Amino acid sequence: MANLAESAAHAVGADALLVRVGAYYHDLGKADEPQFFIENLGRGVTSPHDLLEPGQSADKIIHHVRASVVRGRAAGLPEPIIDFMHTHHGSGRVEFFYQKARQNAQSEGVDPNGVDPMRFTYPGAKPQSPETGILMIVDSVEAASRTLDRPDRKQLDGMLRQIVFSKLMTEQLDECGLSLRSLRRIVETLVDTIMASAHDRITYPWQEEERERERAQQQEQAGQAPAQSGRSMPIADGGSGAAPVEYEPSAAMPLSGSSQQATGEPPLRVVDRGEP
């Protein structure tokens, strides 16, 4: 993740070293309860979230932001690094568990609109600098890109533009000073970096089997059928238990001008997930 963040910062003239160090420390608070984060679970290990109510799971996930700040200040980290901890989720929502709570309510005959979205919302500040804005984007991009076994450029470009567009639509990047031109450049750079990294990987048979199981679990959790060519594709957002995000071709999302010309892919639009 630090490499991705640094390359994106270089591309737009931001402080690349600061972003790299911020990437190292931004999730420090996950050390309090590492078992609640999917990147820390071994193969075949049952998630402890299976034993919790959605609201309790959201509490566990959201806690890591405040815990990161506490640990960082106790260790004497400078405030510019603490800022990455405060802001990398902004005021976003732990979407997976929010949607799970709504589904549970509906299955129990209760109005799902009665589920309080604030229970599932991060209390952090929005990014206040280009550097913290870059890390917010890369935090989501890195987790989402790991769900793609052999990404092609068109698929990856579409996925990354959808992630950035989602941040824009929820006003998470309004205060960080990144222009649309910078966001386009960030997307292009991240696509290049991830594609270069993907070409260097060797996939072993046991990895293929594990990925098949993970895909099946993600589809089951999302309540979706397997993705098919030409249809919307689920991707995980943020690595924090967030619900898969969908993207599909449309003429309604002109986020990327130059990348559209390079890939021949039409702009993208947000798929309505039925949220209030």
N, C-alpha and C positions, 0 to 999 in steps of 0.2 A: 504493500500500500504506500509506503514512503516513497518508493521509486515513481509510482504513478503521480503522487501529489507533487513531487519535485519536478517532474517533467512538465506537468500542467502549469506550474508556477513559472518555470523558465519560458514557456511559450507565450505568456502574457506580460512578462516583465515584472512579476511579483517577486517577493523575497523567497527564493527557493529553499534556502537553508532553514529559514524559520518554519516554512510549511513542512519540511522533512522532519524536523525535531517535533513539531506539533503532532505529526502523524505517529511518531514513536510513543507519545505519552497520552494521547487524547482519551484512550479507553482504560486508563490506569485503574479506575474503580471497579472494573470487571473482576479484578482479583479478589474482591470481597466474597463473591459467590460465583465462581467461574463456571460451575456446572449448569447454570441457567442460560448459557450462551452456546449456540450450536457449534461454533468453531472450536469449542473445548471438549466436545463429546467425541468419544472414540467410535469406531465402526460398530454398529449393532447395539450401542448403548441406548437404553430408553430415556427419553427426555423427561426430566423432573416436572416439566410443565404439564405432562399428562395427568398429574395428580393434583393440579391446582385449578381453581376457577380462573376464567380469563382475566378478571380484574386483579387477582393476586399475581398472575404471571406478568401483567403489565407493570405492576409495582416493582417486581424483581428487575425487569428490564430497565425501567426508568431510573431506578435507584443508582445505576452505575454513573450517571452524569454527576450527580451531587457527590457521590463517593470519590470520583476522579478528582474533583476540586479539593476535597478534604485531604486526600492522600498527596496531591500535588503540592498544596501549600505546606503540609506537614514536612514534606521533603525539601522545602525551600526552592521549589521551581519558580522561575520568574513569571510575572503576571501575563506577559504575552503568550506563554505556553498554556497557562491556566485558561486563557480566552478560548483556545481550541476545545478544551474540555466543556466549557459552558455552552458553546454554540454549535457543536457539530451535528446535533439533532434539532437545534432551534426550538420552535414551538410545534414541531411535527407530532404526528400521532403514531402510536404503536398499532398499525392498521390491522395486522393479523388477529390480534387478540380482541380488538374492538369489533371486528366483523364476526369473530367467533362468539362474542357475548351477544350480539344481535341475533345470530342464528340460534343460540341456545334459548334466548327469550322467545323467539318465534316458535320454536319447537315445543315450548311449554305453554303456548297460547297467550303469551304476554306481548304487548306492543313493543317491538324492537326499538321504536323511537324513544322509549323510556330509558334506554341505556345512555348514561351520561358520558358524552365524548371526552369531557375534561378528565375523567378518571384514567383515560388512555393517552393523555397528551403530555409531552415533555414540557417541563417548566422553564427550560433554558432560554437564554436570549438568542436572537437571530444573529448571524454573522455580521460583524461590524467592519470588516476589512476584506480586501481581495483574498488575502491568505486564508482566513477562516472560511470564506465562501468556497474557495477551492477545496478545502478539506471536507466540507459538508458534501460536496458533489462526489468527490473521490471515495468517501466512506460508503456511499450508496453504490457507486459504480463498481468498486472492487468486489463487494459481496455479490452483486448481480452477475458480474462477468464470470464468477466461479460456477454458476449454474449452467453455463454453455460449454459443452464438451469440445466441440470443434467449431468455434464461431467463424463465420465468413464476415467480410467487411461490411456488407450491406446489412446483415442481421445485427451486428454489433453497433454500427452507427445508429440504426433505428432505436435500439434499446437505450443507448446513452442519451440520445436526444429526448427520448421520452422521460428519462429520469430528470434531466435538466428542466424540461417543460413542466413537470410535476412540481419541482421546487419553485418555479416562477409562479405557477397558478396558485400555490399556497402561500405566496409572498415571503418565502424563506430567504430569498436573495435580494430583497428590496433595499437593504441597508448596507450591503457589503461593497458597493462601488464597482461591481463587475458589469461591463457593458455587454450588449448582445453580441457585438463583434468578439469580445473576449470569450464569451461563453461558446461561440462557434469554434474559436481556436482551441479552447480547452477540450471540447468534444473531439475535434480532429486529432489532437495530440494524444488523447487517451486511447482512441481507436488504434492509432499507429503503435503505441506502446504495448497495448494488450495483444494486438495481432503479432507483433514481433516476439513477445513472450510465449504465445501459444504455439508458434512454429518450433520453439525449442523444446517442447515437452514430448515425452514418450509416455504413451498410455499402456499400462500393463493389463492383462486379463482381469485381475482381481479389482482393478480400478473401474473397469467397464461394468462389472457386476455391481459394485458399490454404487456407482452413479445411476444405474438403472433402478436400484432400490430407492435411492434418494429422490429421483424424479417421480417415482410412483407415490412416495410419501408426500411430496410437495403437491402433487395433483389431488391426492386424497384430502389433504388439509385444506386446499383451496376450493374443493368441491367442483373441480373442473375435469373435463375429459382431456386426454392427451392432446398436445398441440399438433396440428396438422399443417401441411404446407399451404400458404395462402390465407391462413387464419391467424387470429390473435394468439400471441405466445405469452405464457406466464413467466415472470422473472421475479426473483426475490429482491426485496429492497432493504438494504441497510444492514443485513445480518443481525437484526435484533428482534426477530420474531415477526417482522412486518409481513403483511399479506403480499402475495405476488402482484405485480403490476402488469397490466396488459398494454401491448401496443399493436397497432395495425395501420396499414396504409390509409392515407386520407389526403385530401388537398387542403386541409384546414389548419395545418401546423407548419408555417414557414420558419421554423427555428433556424435551419441551416441552409444558407444559399449555396455556398461553395461546396459543401459536402454533398448536397443534392445533385449538383452538376457532376461531381466526381463519381458518384455511385449510381446515378440514374434512378435512385429511390425517391418516391414521392414523399412529401412531408407527412407527419404523423399527427394523430389526434388522440386525446385521452378517451379511453373506453369507459363508458358509464357503468360504474360498479353498483349503482343503486344506493349510493350514500345520500344522506340528507343534506 
